[in-house]
Amino acid sequence: MTNRSTVRWMILKQAMNPVLLIRFMQRLVRDVQRKVFLILDNRPARHKADLKNAVIRHLRKIS
């Protein structure tokens, strides 16, 4: 939630996986001007190489 009460979310029909998480992160940082603080749990799916590469690509916008 932003200080302007803006919230971004997704409704999923399946369990979260790295592909869906990457899509969510892309939508999350699409038109932001400031850094986004993203907090994730330590599930094994969060440690996949594709996900790490996506975070690296958006590193300037994700903290």
Phi and psi restraints in degrees (range 20) as a CNS / XPLOR table:
assign (resid 1 and name C) (resid 2 and name N)
       (resid 2 and name CA) (resid 2 and name C) 1.0 -91.3 20.0 2
assign (resid 2 and name N) (resid 2 and name CA)
       (resid 2 and name C) (resid 3 and name N) 1.0 173.9 20.0 2
assign (resid 2 and name C) (resid 3 and name N)
       (resid 3 and name CA) (resid 3 and name C) 1.0 -70.9 20.0 2
assign (resid 3 and name N) (resid 3 and name CA)
       (resid 3 and name C) (resid 4 and name N) 1.0 -8.2 20.0 2
assign (resid 3 and name C) (resid 4 and name N)
       (resid 4 and name CA) (resid 4 and name C) 1.0 -103.0 20.0 2
assign (resid 4 and name N) (resid 4 and name CA)
       (resid 4 and name C) (resid 5 and name N) 1.0 16.1 20.0 2
assign (resid 4 and name C) (resid 5 and name N)
       (resid 5 and name CA) (resid 5 and name C) 1.0 62.6 20.0 2
assign (resid 5 and name N) (resid 5 and name CA)
       (resid 5 and name C) (resid 6 and name N) 1.0 32.0 20.0 2
assign (resid 5 and name C) (resid 6 and name N)
       (resid 6 and name CA) (resid 6 and name C) 1.0 -91.4 20.0 2
assign (resid 6 and name N) (resid 6 and name CA)
       (resid 6 and name C) (resid 7 and name N) 1.0 131.6 20.0 2
assign (resid 6 and name C) (resid 7 and name N)
       (resid 7 and name CA) (resid 7 and name C) 1.0 -126.4 20.0 2
assign (resid 7 and name N) (resid 7 and name CA)
       (resid 7 and name C) (resid 8 and name N) 1.0 138.6 20.0 2
assign (resid 7 and name C) (resid 8 and name N)
       (resid 8 and name CA) (resid 8 and name C) 1.0 -118.2 20.0 2
assign (resid 8 and name N) (resid 8 and name CA)
       (resid 8 and name C) (resid 9 and name N) 1.0 132.0 20.0 2
assign (resid 8 and name C) (resid 9 and name N)
       (resid 9 and name CA) (resid 9 and name C) 1.0 -152.8 20.0 2
assign (resid 9 and name N) (resid 9 and name CA)
       (resid 9 and name C) (resid 10 and name N) 1.0 167.2 20.0 2
assign (resid 9 and name C) (resid 10 and name N)
       (resid 10 and name CA) (resid 10 and name C) 1.0 -133.8 20.0 2
assign (resid 10 and name N) (resid 10 and name CA)
       (resid 10 and name C) (resid 11 and name N) 1.0 144.1 20.0 2
assign (resid 10 and name C) (resid 11 and name N)
       (resid 11 and name CA) (resid 11 and name C) 1.0 -99.4 20.0 2
assign (resid 11 and name N) (resid 11 and name CA)
       (resid 11 and name C) (resid 12 and name N) 1.0 126.6 20.0 2
assign (resid 11 and name C) (resid 12 and name N)
       (resid 12 and name CA) (resid 12 and name C) 1.0 -111.1 20.0 2
assign (resid 12 and name N) (resid 12 and name CA)
       (resid 12 and name C) (resid 13 and name N) 1.0 143.1 20.0 2
assign (resid 12 and name C) (resid 13 and name N)
       (resid 13 and name CA) (resid 13 and name C) 1.0 -95.7 20.0 2
assign (resid 13 and name N) (resid 13 and name CA)
       (resid 13 and name C) (resid 14 and name N) 1.0 -3.0 20.0 2
assign (resid 13 and name C) (resid 14 and name N)
       (resid 14 and name CA) (resid 14 and name C) 1.0 -141.3 20.0 2
assign (resid 14 and name N) (resid 14 and name CA)
       (resid 14 and name C) (resid 15 and name N) 1.0 175.8 20.0 2
assign (resid 14 and name C) (resid 15 and name N)
       (resid 15 and name CA) (resid 15 and name C) 1.0 -68.5 20.0 2
assign (resid 15 and name N) (resid 15 and name CA)
       (resid 15 and name C) (resid 16 and name N) 1.0 149.4 20.0 2
assign (resid 15 and name C) (resid 16 and name N)
       (resid 16 and name CA) (resid 16 and name C) 1.0 -64.1 20.0 2
assign (resid 16 and name N) (resid 16 and name CA)
       (resid 16 and name C) (resid 17 and name N) 1.0 133.9 20.0 2
assign (resid 16 and name C) (resid 17 and name N)
       (resid 17 and name CA) (resid 17 and name C) 1.0 -134.2 20.0 2
assign (resid 17 and name N) (resid 17 and name CA)
       (resid 17 and name C) (resid 18 and name N) 1.0 173.3 20.0 2
assign (resid 17 and name C) (resid 18 and name N)
       (resid 18 and name CA) (resid 18 and name C) 1.0 -58.1 20.0 2
assign (resid 18 and name N) (resid 18 and name CA)
       (resid 18 and name C) (resid 19 and name N) 1.0 -37.0 20.0 2
assign (resid 18 and name C) (resid 19 and name N)
       (resid 19 and name CA) (resid 19 and name C) 1.0 -64.1 20.0 2
assign (resid 19 and name N) (resid 19 and name CA)
       (resid 19 and name C) (resid 20 and name N) 1.0 -45.7 20.0 2
assign (resid 19 and name C) (resid 20 and name N)
       (resid 20 and name CA) (resid 20 and name C) 1.0 -67.5 20.0 2
assign (resid 20 and name N) (resid 20 and name CA)
       (resid 20 and name C) (resid 21 and name N) 1.0 -36.6 20.0 2
assign (resid 20 and name C) (resid 21 and name N)
       (resid 21 and name CA) (resid 21 and name C) 1.0 -66.3 20.0 2
assign (resid 21 and name N) (resid 21 and name CA)
       (resid 21 and name C) (resid 22 and name N) 1.0 -38.9 20.0 2
assign (resid 21 and name C) (resid 22 and name N)
       (resid 22 and name CA) (resid 22 and name C) 1.0 -63.1 20.0 2
assign (resid 22 and name N) (resid 22 and name CA)
       (resid 22 and name C) (resid 23 and name N) 1.0 -44.0 20.0 2
assign (resid 22 and name C) (resid 23 and name N)
       (resid 23 and name CA) (resid 23 and name C) 1.0 -62.1 20.0 2
assign (resid 23 and name N) (resid 23 and name CA)
       (resid 23 and name C) (resid 24 and name N) 1.0 -41.3 20.0 2
assign (resid 23 and name C) (resid 24 and name N)
       (resid 24 and name CA) (resid 24 and name C) 1.0 -62.5 20.0 2
assign (resid 24 and name N) (resid 24 and name CA)
       (resid 24 and name C) (resid 25 and name N) 1.0 -44.0 20.0 2
assign (resid 24 and name C) (resid 25 and name N)
       (resid 25 and name CA) (resid 25 and name C) 1.0 -63.8 20.0 2
assign (resid 25 and name N) (resid 25 and name CA)
       (resid 25 and name C) (resid 26 and name N) 1.0 -38.7 20.0 2
assign (resid 25 and name C) (resid 26 and name N)
       (resid 26 and name CA) (resid 26 and name C) 1.0 -62.6 20.0 2
assign (resid 26 and name N) (resid 26 and name CA)
       (resid 26 and name C) (resid 27 and name N) 1.0 -42.6 20.0 2
assign (resid 26 and name C) (resid 27 and name N)
       (resid 27 and name CA) (resid 27 and name C) 1.0 -67.6 20.0 2
assign (resid 27 and name N) (resid 27 and name CA)
       (resid 27 and name C) (resid 28 and name N) 1.0 -35.3 20.0 2
assign (resid 27 and name C) (resid 28 and name N)
       (resid 28 and name CA) (resid 28 and name C) 1.0 -64.3 20.0 2
assign (resid 28 and name N) (resid 28 and name CA)
       (resid 28 and name C) (resid 29 and name N) 1.0 -39.4 20.0 2
assign (resid 28 and name C) (resid 29 and name N)
       (resid 29 and name CA) (resid 29 and name C) 1.0 -101.4 20.0 2
assign (resid 29 and name N) (resid 29 and name CA)
       (resid 29 and name C) (resid 30 and name N) 1.0 8.6 20.0 2
assign (resid 29 and name C) (resid 30 and name N)
       (resid 30 and name CA) (resid 30 and name C) 1.0 -53.3 20.0 2
assign (resid 30 and name N) (resid 30 and name CA)
       (resid 30 and name C) (resid 31 and name N) 1.0 -52.3 20.0 2
assign (resid 30 and name C) (resid 31 and name N)
       (resid 31 and name CA) (resid 31 and name C) 1.0 -131.9 20.0 2
assign (resid 31 and name N) (resid 31 and name CA)
       (resid 31 and name C) (resid 32 and name N) 1.0 38.2 20.0 2
assign (resid 31 and name C) (resid 32 and name N)
       (resid 32 and name CA) (resid 32 and name C) 1.0 -91.1 20.0 2
assign (resid 32 and name N) (resid 32 and name CA)
       (resid 32 and name C) (resid 33 and name N) 1.0 151.2 20.0 2
assign (resid 32 and name C) (resid 33 and name N)
       (resid 33 and name CA) (resid 33 and name C) 1.0 -101.0 20.0 2
assign (resid 33 and name N) (resid 33 and name CA)
       (resid 33 and name C) (resid 34 and name N) 1.0 -23.0 20.0 2
assign (resid 33 and name C) (resid 34 and name N)
       (resid 34 and name CA) (resid 34 and name C) 1.0 -114.1 20.0 2
assign (resid 34 and name N) (resid 34 and name CA)
       (resid 34 and name C) (resid 35 and name N) 1.0 173.3 20.0 2
assign (resid 34 and name C) (resid 35 and name N)
       (resid 35 and name CA) (resid 35 and name C) 1.0 -69.5 20.0 2
assign (resid 35 and name N) (resid 35 and name CA)
       (resid 35 and name C) (resid 36 and name N) 1.0 148.6 20.0 2
assign (resid 35 and name C) (resid 36 and name N)
       (resid 36 and name CA) (resid 36 and name C) 1.0 -104.5 20.0 2
assign (resid 36 and name N) (resid 36 and name CA)
       (resid 36 and name C) (resid 37 and name N) 1.0 131.6 20.0 2
assign (resid 36 and name C) (resid 37 and name N)
       (resid 37 and name CA) (resid 37 and name C) 1.0 -95.1 20.0 2
assign (resid 37 and name N) (resid 37 and name CA)
       (resid 37 and name C) (resid 38 and name N) 1.0 111.4 20.0 2
assign (resid 37 and name C) (resid 38 and name N)
       (resid 38 and name CA) (resid 38 and name C) 1.0 -109.5 20.0 2
assign (resid 38 and name N) (resid 38 and name CA)
       (resid 38 and name C) (resid 39 and name N) 1.0 122.6 20.0 2
assign (resid 38 and name C) (resid 39 and name N)
       (resid 39 and name CA) (resid 39 and name C) 1.0 -112.9 20.0 2
assign (resid 39 and name N) (resid 39 and name CA)
       (resid 39 and name C) (resid 40 and name N) 1.0 123.9 20.0 2
assign (resid 39 and name C) (resid 40 and name N)
       (resid 40 and name CA) (resid 40 and name C) 1.0 -120.9 20.0 2
assign (resid 40 and name N) (resid 40 and name CA)
       (resid 40 and name C) (resid 41 and name N) 1.0 155.4 20.0 2
assign (resid 40 and name C) (resid 41 and name N)
       (resid 41 and name CA) (resid 41 and name C) 1.0 -81.5 20.0 2
assign (resid 41 and name N) (resid 41 and name CA)
       (resid 41 and name C) (resid 42 and name N) 1.0 -177.4 20.0 2
assign (resid 41 and name C) (resid 42 and name N)
       (resid 42 and name CA) (resid 42 and name C) 1.0 -102.5 20.0 2
assign (resid 42 and name N) (resid 42 and name CA)
       (resid 42 and name C) (resid 43 and name N) 1.0 33.8 20.0 2
assign (resid 42 and name C) (resid 43 and name N)
       (resid 43 and name CA) (resid 43 and name C) 1.0 -68.3 20.0 2
assign (resid 43 and name N) (resid 43 and name CA)
       (resid 43 and name C) (resid 44 and name N) 1.0 149.4 20.0 2
assign (resid 43 and name C) (resid 44 and name N)
       (resid 44 and name CA) (resid 44 and name C) 1.0 -57.5 20.0 2
assign (resid 44 and name N) (resid 44 and name CA)
       (resid 44 and name C) (resid 45 and name N) 1.0 -32.7 20.0 2
assign (resid 44 and name C) (resid 45 and name N)
       (resid 45 and name CA) (resid 45 and name C) 1.0 -63.5 20.0 2
assign (resid 45 and name N) (resid 45 and name CA)
       (resid 45 and name C) (resid 46 and name N) 1.0 -23.2 20.0 2
assign (resid 45 and name C) (resid 46 and name N)
       (resid 46 and name CA) (resid 46 and name C) 1.0 -78.7 20.0 2
assign (resid 46 and name N) (resid 46 and name CA)
       (resid 46 and name C) (resid 47 and name N) 1.0 -3.9 20.0 2
assign (resid 46 and name C) (resid 47 and name N)
       (resid 47 and name CA) (resid 47 and name C) 1.0 -106.6 20.0 2
assign (resid 47 and name N) (resid 47 and name CA)
       (resid 47 and name C) (resid 48 and name N) 1.0 10.2 20.0 2
assign (resid 47 and name C) (resid 48 and name N)
       (resid 48 and name CA) (resid 48 and name C) 1.0 -71.5 20.0 2
assign (resid 48 and name N) (resid 48 and name CA)
       (resid 48 and name C) (resid 49 and name N) 1.0 149.7 20.0 2
assign (resid 48 and name C) (resid 49 and name N)
       (resid 49 and name CA) (resid 49 and name C) 1.0 -62.4 20.0 2
assign (resid 49 and name N) (resid 49 and name CA)
       (resid 49 and name C) (resid 50 and name N) 1.0 -39.6 20.0 2
assign (resid 49 and name C) (resid 50 and name N)
       (resid 50 and name CA) (resid 50 and name C) 1.0 -60.0 20.0 2
assign (resid 50 and name N) (resid 50 and name CA)
       (resid 50 and name C) (resid 51 and name N) 1.0 -40.4 20.0 2
assign (resid 50 and name C) (resid 51 and name N)
       (resid 51 and name CA) (resid 51 and name C) 1.0 -68.0 20.0 2
assign (resid 51 and name N) (resid 51 and name CA)
       (resid 51 and name C) (resid 52 and name N) 1.0 -42.7 20.0 2
assign (resid 51 and name C) (resid 52 and name N)
       (resid 52 and name CA) (resid 52 and name C) 1.0 -61.8 20.0 2
assign (resid 52 and name N) (resid 52 and name CA)
       (resid 52 and name C) (resid 53 and name N) 1.0 -40.0 20.0 2
assign (resid 52 and name C) (resid 53 and name N)
       (resid 53 and name CA) (resid 53 and name C) 1.0 -64.8 20.0 2
assign (resid 53 and name N) (resid 53 and name CA)
       (resid 53 and name C) (resid 54 and name N) 1.0 -38.7 20.0 2
assign (resid 53 and name C) (resid 54 and name N)
       (resid 54 and name CA) (resid 54 and name C) 1.0 -65.2 20.0 2
assign (resid 54 and name N) (resid 54 and name CA)
       (resid 54 and name C) (resid 55 and name N) 1.0 -40.9 20.0 2
assign (resid 54 and name C) (resid 55 and name N)
       (resid 55 and name CA) (resid 55 and name C) 1.0 -63.7 20.0 2
assign (resid 55 and name N) (resid 55 and name CA)
       (resid 55 and name C) (resid 56 and name N) 1.0 -41.3 20.0 2
assign (resid 55 and name C) (resid 56 and name N)
       (resid 56 and name CA) (resid 56 and name C) 1.0 -61.8 20.0 2
assign (resid 56 and name N) (resid 56 and name CA)
       (resid 56 and name C) (resid 57 and name N) 1.0 -40.4 20.0 2
assign (resid 56 and name C) (resid 57 and name N)
       (resid 57 and name CA) (resid 57 and name C) 1.0 -62.7 20.0 2
assign (resid 57 and name N) (resid 57 and name CA)
       (resid 57 and name C) (resid 58 and name N) 1.0 -34.1 20.0 2
assign (resid 57 and name C) (resid 58 and name N)
       (resid 58 and name CA) (resid 58 and name C) 1.0 -105.4 20.0 2
assign (resid 58 and name N) (resid 58 and name CA)
       (resid 58 and name C) (resid 59 and name N) 1.0 20.9 20.0 2
assign (resid 58 and name C) (resid 59 and name N)
       (resid 59 and name CA) (resid 59 and name C) 1.0 -58.9 20.0 2
assign (resid 59 and name N) (resid 59 and name CA)
       (resid 59 and name C) (resid 60 and name N) 1.0 -32.0 20.0 2
assign (resid 59 and name C) (resid 60 and name N)
       (resid 60 and name CA) (resid 60 and name C) 1.0 -67.8 20.0 2
assign (resid 60 and name N) (resid 60 and name CA)
       (resid 60 and name C) (resid 61 and name N) 1.0 -22.9 20.0 2
assign (resid 60 and name C) (resid 61 and name N)
       (resid 61 and name CA) (resid 61 and name C) 1.0 -104.7 20.0 2
assign (resid 61 and name N) (resid 61 and name CA)
       (resid 61 and name C) (resid 62 and name N) 1.0 -14.0 20.0 2
assign (resid 61 and name C) (resid 62 and name N)
       (resid 62 and name CA) (resid 62 and name C) 1.0 -114.1 20.0 2
assign (resid 62 and name N) (resid 62 and name CA)
       (resid 62 and name C) (resid 63 and name N) 1.0 134.1 20.0 2
